[in-house]
Structure formats: C-alpha cells, structure tokens
Amino acid sequence: MGTFVSISVDKEDKKLLKPSFEIIKRVDNSLSTYKKNTPIFKLNNSHHAFLNQYSYEALKLSLKYYKETEGYFNIAVGTITKDLYRFGANERIAAKSELQKSSTSIEALRFDRHEAFLENGVKIDLGGMGKGFATDKVSKFLLQNKVKKAVVALSGDIRCIGSCKVAVNNPLDVTHPLVTFIMRDSGVSTSGNYNRYVQRKKYNHLINPKTKESEQKFISITLVSKLPSATLDAYATAASVMPVKKSYAFLNAKNLAYIILQADKKLIISKNIDDYVDLLHNPG
C-alpha cells in the first residue's frame, strides 16, 4: 500500500502472519489508485468499474465519513491529489487556474454493491482512510482466530489487540516522541503534513476539498479510540484540513482522545486522554 506494514503476534499465533499479509495485499489490490487492475484505478481512468467486497465497503464508508465531516473528508479530492499535485521525484505543483477549474464533487460518484460510475474530470483517492481500513480487516481476522495479543501497524495507523506501548513521533525532533503511552484494545491514527510535500513545506498532501488548497494549520493530529481504525483515519484526515476551531469542536464531540501539534508548535492534548490511555511520557 505504499507504506510500512508491521504485524506482531505471539509465537503460538505466527501461523496467522502469512494470511494477515495476504489480507493487506487484497485490500491494496482493491483500493490502490496505482495498480492498473484495481477497481479504483479502473474507475479513475475508465469512469466505470466492477467492485469487489473491499472496494464497495470502502466507498460506502467514505460517503458516511463525507457526511459526518461535512465534506471535509472527501475522496473526490483525488482530482487534485492524483492529477494536479505530484509528490516525490516527479513533483508537480498545481496552478491556481487548474485548481479553480477542477471538480471535487462527490456527486460525480455513483455506485452500488456491484459496480461504480464516475463522471469525467473527477478522480477519487482513498488514501485518507485506506490504511485504517486495511488495519481493521487484519485486526478482525486475528480476533476471529482468538488472538489475545497483537499489534497491526500501517504507517501512522496502529491497532492493538491486548495492550501495547505507543510512541507518537515528534516531527520537530525525531529523537524524542511527543508522548508515549500504553493502550489496550484500541487504535491510534496520525495525520500530518510533514512527510509528503513539494517545494519544501509550502505545498503538502493534505488538501482542503472546499478551498482546493493544501492546509498547514496543524503539523500532526493523532487520535486514540476504540472506534474502527478506518474511522480514526478519516477523522484525522478531515480534522487536519478543517478550520482550527471547527477541528477541535468536531473532535471534542467524538468518542476519542487527541494529541495535536499545531503549526505554532504548541502541543495540545485532550483533557480526556486518561480515559483512553496510560500516559508514560507527557511533556506538558
């Protein structure tokens, strides 16, 4: 999935590792915008695709998150992230005129359980929830097989079965985590603007689908909860591009705790953090 994947289980459950990684592969083969045989690639490039179970579920969840976040989580932002901006070796910056003409209308997408249609000029990008979605699928498989202790990690999305220790990366000082905590039977998801960008820090991959511009109000947002990892992933993505006050109001209304590093380098930890984790290191 274009990201680091780690699955840890106890010795007696090692036989489950191979099928767990196969699940990751199946999710990637369902949601990837780069692999030519995936439903999402075909949808973006041919405007029609037959869906499998994973691609249907992901699209259905994406519409749910779109409504819950008042459109700040919007997979139709792929029109911008897949075409107008490019990150990495062949970086590209979108011109303002291109952004103004681009469409991020979710209404361009129609689908049922079997197939999907996408209007010309619009592309979708499931990167804002795909890693969390894959994390959930593997975690569900492990729980169905009576696993008592495991850690599933896809980059910034981590799921613990049983208890595990988590250190939240500090983008300003990689040698010292922002916070360290122990959580149990919960998930953590981090969204940040510090890993993928063009022209140094001016343009990043977190695009506000309403303004069509990259956002830099937050350096990183980390969410902790027993909610599904796909949900946490989508919420973190949406909160990262919301206006600051709206972002905090949105997160405070959800069953989760947060650790936020603002653009002014101020660290904000939600007051309910102790309801979700046991803090081991708190610089505040």
C-alpha positions as CSV (number, residue, x, y, z in Angstrom):
1,M,0.0,0.0,0.0
2,G,3.0,2.3,-0.5
3,T,3.6,2.3,3.3
4,F,5.4,0.5,6.1
5,V,3.5,-2.6,7.4
6,S,4.2,-4.4,10.6
7,I,2.2,-7.2,12.2
8,S,3.3,-8.6,15.5
9,V,1.8,-11.7,17.3
10,D,2.8,-14.1,20.0
11,K,4.8,-17.2,19.0
12,E,1.8,-19.5,19.0
13,D,0.0,-17.3,16.5
14,K,2.7,-16.9,14.0
15,K,0.9,-19.2,11.5
16,L,-1.6,-16.3,11.1
17,L,1.0,-13.8,9.8
18,K,1.0,-15.0,6.2
19,P,-2.8,-14.8,5.8
20,S,-2.7,-11.4,7.6
21,F,-0.3,-10.0,5.0
22,E,-2.5,-11.6,2.3
23,I,-5.4,-9.5,3.6
24,I,-3.2,-6.4,3.3
25,K,-2.4,-7.4,-0.3
26,R,-6.1,-7.9,-1.1
27,V,-7.0,-4.5,0.3
28,D,-4.3,-2.9,-1.8
29,N,-5.5,-4.7,-4.9
30,S,-8.9,-3.3,-4.2
31,L,-8.2,0.3,-3.3
32,S,-4.9,1.3,-5.0
33,T,-5.0,4.1,-7.4
34,Y,-1.7,3.0,-8.9
35,K,-2.2,-0.7,-9.7
36,K,-3.9,-1.0,-13.1
37,N,-6.1,-3.9,-12.3
38,T,-7.8,-2.5,-9.2
39,P,-11.4,-1.3,-9.3
40,I,-10.4,2.2,-8.2
41,F,-7.7,2.6,-10.9
42,K,-10.2,1.5,-13.5
43,L,-12.9,3.8,-12.1
44,N,-10.5,6.8,-12.2
45,N,-9.3,6.0,-15.7
46,S,-12.3,4.5,-17.4
47,H,-15.1,6.1,-15.3
48,H,-16.6,2.7,-14.7
49,A,-15.6,-0.3,-12.7
50,F,-17.0,-3.5,-11.2
51,L,-16.5,-3.6,-7.5
52,N,-15.3,-6.3,-5.1
53,Q,-16.3,-6.5,-1.5
54,Y,-13.5,-4.4,-0.2
55,S,-13.8,-1.6,-2.8
56,Y,-17.6,-1.4,-2.2
57,E,-17.2,-1.3,1.6
58,A,-14.5,1.4,1.3
59,L,-16.7,3.6,-1.0
60,K,-19.7,3.1,1.3
61,L,-17.7,4.1,4.4
62,S,-16.2,7.1,2.5
63,L,-19.7,8.5,1.9
64,K,-20.5,8.0,5.5
65,Y,-17.4,10.0,6.6
66,Y,-18.1,12.7,4.0
67,K,-21.5,13.3,5.7
68,E,-20.1,13.1,9.2
69,T,-17.3,15.6,8.5
70,E,-19.5,18.0,6.5
71,G,-17.5,17.3,3.4
72,Y,-14.0,17.8,4.8
73,F,-13.3,14.1,4.2
74,N,-13.9,13.8,0.5
75,I,-12.4,11.1,-1.7
76,A,-13.2,13.2,-4.8
77,V,-10.1,15.3,-3.7
78,G,-8.3,12.7,-5.9
79,T,-9.0,15.1,-8.8
80,I,-6.3,17.2,-7.2
81,T,-4.0,14.7,-5.4
82,K,-3.9,12.3,-8.3
83,D,-3.6,14.8,-11.2
84,L,-2.7,18.3,-10.2
85,Y,-0.2,17.7,-7.4
86,R,2.6,15.1,-7.6
87,F,4.9,14.3,-4.7
88,G,8.3,12.7,-4.9
89,A,10.8,12.5,-7.7
90,N,8.5,13.9,-10.4
91,E,6.9,16.6,-8.3
92,R,4.4,18.9,-9.7
93,I,2.6,22.0,-8.4
94,A,-0.9,22.8,-9.4
95,A,-1.6,26.3,-11.0
96,K,-4.4,28.3,-9.4
97,S,-6.3,28.3,-12.6
98,E,-6.1,24.5,-12.7
99,L,-7.4,24.2,-9.1
100,Q,-10.3,26.6,-9.8
101,K,-11.4,24.6,-12.8
102,S,-11.1,21.2,-11.0
103,S,-14.1,19.4,-9.5
104,T,-14.1,17.7,-6.1
105,S,-17.9,17.0,-6.3
106,I,-18.7,13.7,-4.6
107,E,-21.9,13.8,-6.6
108,A,-19.8,12.7,-9.6
109,L,-19.6,9.2,-8.0
110,R,-22.4,6.7,-8.2
111,F,-22.2,3.1,-7.1
112,D,-24.0,0.1,-5.8
113,R,-22.7,-3.2,-4.4
114,H,-21.6,-4.4,-7.8
115,E,-20.3,-1.5,-9.9
116,A,-19.4,2.2,-9.8
117,F,-19.5,5.1,-12.2
118,L,-17.5,8.3,-12.1
119,E,-18.1,11.4,-14.2
120,N,-15.3,12.6,-16.5
121,G,-13.0,15.1,-14.9
122,V,-13.2,13.7,-11.4
123,K,-10.9,11.2,-9.7
124,I,-11.1,9.6,-6.2
125,D,-8.4,8.9,-3.7
126,L,-9.0,6.5,-0.8
127,G,-5.6,7.3,0.8
128,G,-7.3,9.2,3.7
129,M,-8.8,6.0,5.1
130,G,-7.3,3.1,3.2
131,K,-4.6,2.3,5.7
132,G,-7.1,2.3,8.6
133,F,-9.4,0.1,6.5
134,A,-6.7,-2.4,6.0
135,T,-5.8,-2.3,9.7
136,D,-9.4,-3.1,10.6
137,K,-9.5,-6.1,8.2
138,V,-6.4,-7.7,9.6
139,S,-7.4,-7.0,13.2
140,K,-10.8,-8.6,12.6
141,F,-9.2,-11.7,11.1
142,L,-6.8,-12.0,14.1
143,L,-9.7,-11.6,16.6
144,Q,-11.8,-14.2,14.7
145,N,-8.8,-16.6,15.3
146,K,-8.9,-16.0,19.0
147,V,-5.6,-13.9,19.1
148,K,-5.2,-12.4,22.5
149,K,-2.2,-10.1,21.8
150,A,-1.2,-8.4,18.6
151,V,-0.1,-5.1,17.0
152,V,-1.1,-4.2,13.5
153,A,0.7,-1.1,12.1
154,L,0.4,0.6,8.7
155,S,2.5,3.7,9.0
156,G,0.5,6.1,11.3
157,D,-2.4,3.6,11.8
158,I,-1.9,1.2,14.7
159,R,-4.3,-1.3,16.2
160,C,-3.6,-3.1,19.5
161,I,-5.2,-6.4,20.5
162,G,-4.5,-6.5,24.2
163,S,-2.1,-3.9,25.5
164,C,0.8,-2.2,23.7
165,K,3.1,0.7,24.0
166,V,2.9,3.5,21.5
167,A,5.3,6.4,21.0
168,V,3.9,9.3,18.9
169,N,6.5,10.7,16.5
170,N,7.7,14.2,17.0
171,P,8.2,15.8,13.6
172,L,10.2,18.6,15.2
173,D,12.6,16.2,17.0
174,V,12.7,12.6,15.8
175,T,14.9,11.6,18.8
176,H,12.2,12.4,21.3
177,P,8.5,11.4,20.9
178,L,5.7,13.8,21.5
179,V,4.1,11.4,24.0
180,T,4.4,7.8,25.0
181,F,1.5,5.8,26.3
182,I,0.0,2.3,26.8
183,M,-3.3,1.5,25.3
184,R,-5.5,-1.6,25.3
185,D,-7.8,-3.0,22.5
186,S,-7.7,0.4,20.8
187,G,-6.5,2.1,17.7
188,V,-4.4,5.2,17.0
189,S,-4.2,7.2,13.8
190,T,-1.9,10.0,12.9
191,S,-2.3,12.5,10.1
192,G,0.5,15.0,9.4
193,N,1.7,17.4,6.7
194,Y,5.4,16.7,7.3
195,N,6.1,13.6,5.2
196,R,4.8,14.4,1.7
197,Y,5.2,17.8,0.1
198,V,6.5,19.7,-2.9
199,Q,8.6,22.8,-2.8
200,R,9.8,22.1,0.7
201,K,7.0,22.8,3.1
202,K,4.8,25.1,1.0
203,Y,2.6,22.5,-0.5
204,N,1.6,19.2,1.2
205,H,-0.6,16.3,0.5
206,L,-3.4,17.4,3.0
207,I,-5.8,19.1,0.6
208,N,-8.9,21.0,1.8
209,P,-11.5,19.8,-0.7
210,K,-13.5,23.0,-0.2
211,T,-10.7,25.5,-0.9
212,K,-8.7,23.0,-3.1
213,E,-5.5,24.2,-1.4
214,S,-3.1,22.4,0.9
215,E,-3.5,23.1,4.6
216,Q,-0.9,23.9,7.2
217,K,-2.8,24.7,10.4
218,F,-1.6,21.5,12.1
219,I,1.7,19.7,11.9
220,S,0.2,16.5,13.1
221,I,-3.0,15.2,14.6
222,T,-3.1,11.9,16.5
223,L,-6.3,10.2,17.5
224,V,-6.8,7.4,20.0
225,S,-10.0,5.4,20.5
226,K,-11.8,2.1,20.3
227,L,-13.5,3.3,17.2
228,P,-12.6,1.5,13.9
229,S,-9.2,2.4,12.5
230,A,-10.8,3.5,9.2
231,T,-12.9,5.9,11.2
232,L,-10.0,7.3,13.1
233,D,-8.0,7.6,9.8
234,A,-10.8,9.5,8.1
235,Y,-11.4,11.8,11.1
236,A,-7.7,12.6,11.4
237,T,-7.6,13.4,7.7
238,A,-10.7,15.6,7.9
239,A,-9.7,17.4,11.1
240,S,-6.3,18.3,9.5
241,V,-8.0,20.4,6.8
242,M,-10.8,22.0,8.9
243,P,-10.5,25.5,10.3
244,V,-8.9,25.3,13.7
245,K,-11.9,26.0,15.9
246,K,-14.1,23.7,13.8
247,S,-11.5,20.9,14.0
248,Y,-11.4,21.0,17.8
249,A,-15.2,21.2,18.1
250,F,-15.5,18.2,15.7
251,L,-13.0,16.1,17.7
252,N,-14.4,17.0,21.1
253,A,-17.8,15.7,20.0
254,K,-16.4,12.3,19.2
255,N,-15.6,9.3,21.4
256,L,-11.8,9.7,21.2
257,A,-8.8,11.5,22.6
258,Y,-6.3,13.5,20.6
259,I,-2.7,14.7,20.6
260,I,-2.2,17.7,18.3
261,L,0.9,19.6,17.3
262,Q,-0.3,22.9,15.9
263,A,1.5,24.9,13.2
264,D,2.7,27.3,16.0
265,K,4.4,24.2,17.5
266,K,2.1,24.2,20.5
267,L,1.2,20.7,21.8
268,I,-2.4,20.2,22.7
269,I,-3.6,17.0,24.5
270,S,-7.3,16.4,25.1
271,K,-8.5,16.6,28.6
272,N,-10.0,13.1,28.3
273,I,-6.7,11.4,27.4
274,D,-6.6,9.4,30.6
275,D,-9.9,7.8,29.7
276,Y,-8.2,6.1,26.7
277,V,-4.5,5.5,27.5
278,D,-2.0,5.4,30.3
279,L,0.5,8.2,29.7
280,L,4.1,7.3,30.3
281,H,5.6,10.5,28.9
282,N,3.9,13.8,28.7
283,P,6.0,16.9,28.1
284,G,3.1,19.1,29.2
